Amino acid sequence: MAERLSQTVANDLLAQITRGEYGPGDRLPSEQQLMDRYRVGRNTVREAMQSLRTLGLVDIRPRLGARVLGQAAPNTLANSAVSMLIGDQTVTELYEVRLILEPAAAAIAAKHRSDDDLLAMRRARTHYRVAYEMGTPVWEADIEFHQAIAEASGNAVLAKVLAPVSDLLNNARQATGTLPAAVEIALGQHDEIAEAIEARAATRARRAMTRHIESGIWAVNQLTHAERTTGALTETESPARAPGRIPRQGRPSRARLGQPG
């Protein structure tokens, strides 16, 4: 029931933003005001705001509330598609799709990759490392790396299926890219994936990509958990003990995060 209520609240706020009732820079009503307006609990309001944040429509800061960033998503997606995206489980389900498809793409790429494909992956990894070392956003380089792998598979259908999934996760990728631990983990995992593909080790490439996507799931879970509790990650969270598959909340061994084992 809470999930349906949060989606209703999110859709109503989205409609108000789309109509211009709240413009870029405007602050949305406080949690308490939204609770009173919609007659729902605090968790329902927070889940609705997290959905809007995932779409890139609002910036949420502890004690400051939510500020409208703009209307890029409604302008670029049909209203029906936006309504679908606003669901609380959508990001989770998109990562599940990645968990099904991308390990297979990596395994196929290991069998069919060309020297040009390896060069494209190497270039993307360099872009990612430079962004990491300079403290600038890494999400575009991350997309570049995964696109290079999809193209290296030589399967045009697979590449076309993965492209829109990647597009829908752009905002989630930008958000997880703010977690230094997640970025550092991904840096090493990109190397493992690329090395397996270069060695034409299909099974190793599949396993490395599986671990990588699971780490992305962990990063999303960290952001969601933080948003629903304190609004910021605590210093005690340990990225080396990230959870694996959705929706498991347990913590796997270091081997599942790409460590030797």
N, C-alpha and C positions, 0 to 999 in steps of 0.2 A: 504494500500500500504506500509506504514511504517513497518508494521509487517512482510510482505513478504521480504522487503529489509533487515531488521535486521536479519532475519533467513538466508538469502543468505550470509550476511557478516559473521555471526557466523559459518555457515557450511564451508565457505572457510578457516577461521582461524583454525577451528577444523581439517580440512584436512592437513593444513600446520603443525600443531602440531603433528598429527599422522605420517606424513612423516619424522618428525625429523628436520624440518626446524627451529623450535623453540623448544629447549630442556628445561628440568627442570632448573629453575633459570634464563632463558632468559626473557628479557622484550619485550613485544609486542610493535609495533609502537604506538606512541602517538595518542590521539583522533584526533588531527588535521591531522596527517599523514594518518590515516584511512579514515577520511572524504575526503581527497584529492584523496586517492587511489581508493575508491569505489564510489566517487561522491555522497555522502549521507550527511544528516544532523547530528548534534551532538547527538540528541535523538536516532537516528537509531543506531549509534555506541555504545552508552551506553546500549541500549537494547540488542545488540549482545554480549557485554562483560558480561552483567548480566547473559545471558544464559550460557556462558562458566563458569562463577563463580558458577552457580547453579550445574553444572556438576562436580565441584571440580577440574577444570583444571587450573584455574588462581586465583591469589590473587590480589585484586584491592585495592590500597591505594591512598587516596587523594594526588594529586600533584606528586605522584611517578609513577602512571600508573599501568599497569597490568603485573604481573610476572607469568610465567608458573610454575605450581606446579608439573606436572607430566602427565602421560598418562594412569592412572589407568582405567578411564572410557572406552576409546577405546579398551583397552586390555581385558576388562571383558564383554563388550557388543558388539553385532554385529554393523557394521557401520550403517545399516538401522535403528536399534533401537536408536543409538546415534542421528541420524538425526531427528528422531521423538522427542526425548527428548529435542532437542535444541530449539524447538518452544517456543515462548514467553509465550504462554498460558498454557504450559504443567504443570507447578507446580500448577497453579491455578486449572486446571482440575483434577489433582490428589487429591488435597484437597477437591474438590467437590465430588469425589468418596468416600473419607473418610467420608465426611459429610453424605453421603447416607448409607454407610455400618456400620461404627463403632458405631453409636448410637443403631442400631439394634443389633449388637454384644453384646453391654453392657446390653441391655434389656434381651436378651436370656441368657446371662451369669448369670443374677440375678435369673433366673428360674432354671438353671441347675448346678450352681457352686458347687464344692465339697470343703471340708476342705483343700485339697491339692491345689486347685485353689486359695483359699484365702491366703494360705501361699505363693504361688508364687507371688501374687500381693503385699503382704506385704513386701516380700523380695525386689521386684523391687522398691517399694516406699522408702524403707530404702536406697537402692543404690542411688536413685535420691536425697534424702535429704542430704546424706553424700557428694555427689559430689557438690551439691549446697552450702553447708556450707564450703566446702574446696576450693570453687572457681574453681573446675575442670569441664571438659565437662560433660554434663548431658545427651547427646543424646542417648548413649547406654542404660542407665537406662530407658529412655523414651520408647525406642523400646521394652525393656524387659517388661515393664508394659503393653503396648498395646498388645503384643503377648500373655501375660498371660490371658488377657481378651478374646482374640479370641479363645484361647484354652479352656477357661472356658465355652464358649458357647456350647461346645460339638458338634459343626457343623464343620466337617473336611473340607467341601467345602469352607465355609466362611473363615476359617483360611488360606486355601491355596490361596484364592483370595486376601486376605489382605496382605499376606507376600510379594509378588512382588511389590505391591503399596508402602509398607513401605520401601523396598529396594531402589526404585527409588527416594524416598524422603530423603535418608540419608544425602545428602549434604545440602539440605534445612534445615533439622533438626539441623545439626551442625551449620549452619549460625544463625538460630533463637535462638539457645542455647547461643549465645554471647550477647543476650539482657537480662540483669538482670531482668527487669520488666516481660518479657515473662516467664522466668524461675520461678520467684516467683509466678506468677499467676497459672502456670501449677502445681506447688507444691500443692497448696490448692485444685485445681480442681481434681487432682489425688485422694486426700483423699475423696472428695465428691463422686466420681465415685465408689471407692472401698467400701465406707460405704453403698452406695445404693445397690451394688451387694451383699454385706454381709447380708443386711437386706431383701434380695429377693424383693426389691422394683423396679420392672422392669421399670415403667414409670419414676421414679425419676432417675434411672440409664441412661435411654435414654436421658433425658433432660440434665443431667450433662455432658454426653459425647458430646452432641450437642454444649453446651457452650464451652467445651474444644477445640473442633475442630475449632470453630469460632474464638477462641483466637489465635490458630495457624495461621489461615488465616490473622488475624490482624498483627501478627508478621512478616509474609512474606510480607505483604503490606508495613509495616514500612521499611523493608530492601530495597524493590524495590524502594520506594519513596526516601529514602536517597541516594541510588545509582544514581538515575536520577537527583538529585538536588545537594546536597553539598558533597555527598560521605560519610556522617556520620550522625547519628541521632543527632538531636538537643536536648538540655537539657529540652526544653519546651514540648516535646512530652509526653503525659499522657497515660500510659498503661491502667489505670483504665477506659479509655474512648475509648477502642478499637472498631473498626468497626466489624460488624457481618458478614453476609453471603457475599460471592463474588457475584458481584463486588461492592457491596454497599460501598460508602465512608462515609456515615453518621456514627454517633457514638451512640451506644445504651446506655441504662441505665445501672447502676452498676449491676442490677439484672441479666443481660444477661452475665455478666462475673463471675457468681457464687456467687455474694454477696446476702445476704438475701433480699428477696423482694417478 
